[in-house]
Amino acid sequence: QVQLVESGGGLVQAGGSLRLSCVASGRTLSTYTMGWFRQPPGKEREFVGTISRSGGSTYYADDSVKGRATISRDNAKNTVYLQMNSLKPEDTAVYYCAATSWGLATREISRYAYWGQGTQVTVSS
């Protein structure tokens, strides 16, 4: 079993950037495909992007974040990152990292067995 802890959220002005981190413990991170999700206020949790076990492949949600989000990982540090640029007020959400043993990139929430507690990102206009 793996435990995940996100950090790096906060208040940022529109147009700014943030880098979120997700540190894993309990098991080696390289065992898992990792995903980032977010839950805007009053809305359902939504997919942001995913990265393969080696970090060689990434896949992002269409339209909402593509071109502004970059996911990377450092398996030696057991850490996954989400870099968000050109932030917009509609990016305001609690951001979660999640781990799946599924070998393929997936946006399906149900495939992710392990979740962090989330970190709040608030973008002011």
NORKA-V632044 format. One line per field, one symbol per residue. ss: DSSP state (@ for helix, = for strand, . for the rest). A space follows every 10 residues. Layout:
BEGIN
ss->???
END
This chain:
BEGIN
ss->..=====..= ===....=== =====...@@ @.=======. ....====== =......=== ........== ====@@@.== ====....@@ @.======== ........@@ @..==...== ====.
END
